[in-house]
Amino acid sequence: MISLVYTTLELALIGSLTVLGLYLSYLTLDVCDLSTDGCFTLGACAAAVIALRGHPYLAIAGAMISGLLSGLTVSFLQTFCGINSLLSGIIVNTALYSVNIAIMGNSSLLNLNKAKTIYTIIKEIFQDTFLKGYSFLLIDFTFVLAVACFLNWFLKTRIGLAVKATGDNPFMVEASSIDARITTIIALSISNSFTALSGALLAMSQKSVNIDIGNGMVTIALASLLIGKILSRSRKTSVRLLCSVLGSLIFRSVYALALRFNMPAYMLKFVSAVIVAVTISLPYLKRQIPMLQRKAMIRRGASR
C-alpha cells in the first residue's frame, strides 16, 4: 500500500509538469496542442541518450531544448504556414515518432540501469539520511515548484499578459499592435519544453525509455488540467496552478484505485477517456440543471 501511494505521488508530480505545460498552451493561449505525446517521448529519449553518455545534468537541459524546438515547429506551422492548430499538432506528433527512433539509434528501447542520472546523484547524497527513501519525490517536487513559480511570474510579465490577451481575443491583440504569432510561438515553445522535461524525469526515474512512453499523455494531462479547473474558483494564477497540480494527483489516485481493484491494464485508457468526457461536460451540465428544473416545474403546473 505504501509503495502504491509513493508511486502515485511520484507519477502525479512528474505528470503535473505536462499539466502545467498544457495550462500555458490550452487554458491560457487557448490552443490544443496534440503533439504532447510525441514531445513527452522526445524529452525522454533526448535525456536518456545524453545521460548514457555521462552527462546527467545536461540531460535535463537537452530534454527541455528538444521540447522547445518541438513547440517552435508546431507554432511555426500554425502561425507562418496557416495550418490549423489541431492539424499542426498531429503532423508534428507523427514526425516525432521517426525523430525519437532516430535519437535512440534506431532502437525502440533504452536501458538506463548503468547510467548516472540526477536521481542516482541525489540518492547518493542522501545515502545516510532519512531522506534517502524520499529523494525521488524531493527532486520531482523541486521541479514542479520551480516550473509553477516560473509560470506564475511569467504570466505577470508584459509578454505573459500578451499571451493571455492572445488567448482571450487574438483580433484585439492584433489591433493593439501586438504580433499574435510571436506570442503563440513563445507560449508553445515554453509549454513543450515543460512537457519534454516531464518525459525526461519519468525516463530517468524508471531507468528506461521506450518509444511508447508518451502514449496517452495528452489525454491524462488534459483530464488532470480540467479537474484542476473545476477545483479552482479563484482567478489568481498561483491558485489555478496549484489546482492543476492537485488535478494531476487526483487523476493518478483514480488510476491507483483502478489498479487496486485489479482492473486490467488495457482498461486504463478507457478510464482516462471517461474522466476527460465527464470533466469537459460538467460545466455544461451545471448550466443545464436550472433549465431542466424550470421545465419540470412547468410540466407539473400544466399537469395540474
PEFENPE-V844367 format. One line per field, one symbol per residue. ss: DSSP state (@ for helix, = for strand, . for the rest). A space follows every 50 residues. Layout:
ss->???
This chain:
ss->.@@@@@@@@@@@@@@@@@@@@@@@@@@@.......@@@@@@@@@@@@@@@ @@...@@@@@@@@@@@@@@@@@@@@@@@@.....@@@@@@@@@@@@@@@@ @@@.....===......@@@@@@@@....@@@@@@@@@@@@@@@@@@@@@ @@@@...@@@@@@@@@@@.@@@@@@....@@@@@@@@@@@@@@@@@@@@@ @@@@@@.===......@@@@@@@@@@@@@@@.....@@@@@@@@@@@@@@ @@@@@@@@@@....@@@@@@@@@@@@@@@@@@@@@@@@@@@@@@@@@@@@ @@@.
